[in-house]
Amino acid sequence: MDQAPERAAAFIEAGADGFFIPGLTDPALIAKICKNSSLPVNVLMRGGLETIAQVADLGVARASYGPGPYLAAMQDLVARFENLPS
């Protein structure tokens, strides 16, 4: 967390148009980063991050789901295929 402001500054200097913090799930820390970053903040929806409204209220500009929905769909497809009648 202590490195977040430095990283955000480096992102800005490099020309980034957003700050992605995929491993952070603590709402208080996310809100603090959003408050202190001039870049729009993007989080990965995992852990205790349950709804878009929840992270939007923290100041998050973009919520990503990563591979979770794809992996769930593939697991469902495999289960359906395995249960087809012979």
Secondary structure, DSSP 8 states (H G I E B T S, - for coil): -TTHHHHHHHHHHTT-S-EEETT---HHHHHHHHHH-SS-EEEE--TT---HHHHHHHT-SEEE-TTHHHHHHHHHHHHHHHTS--
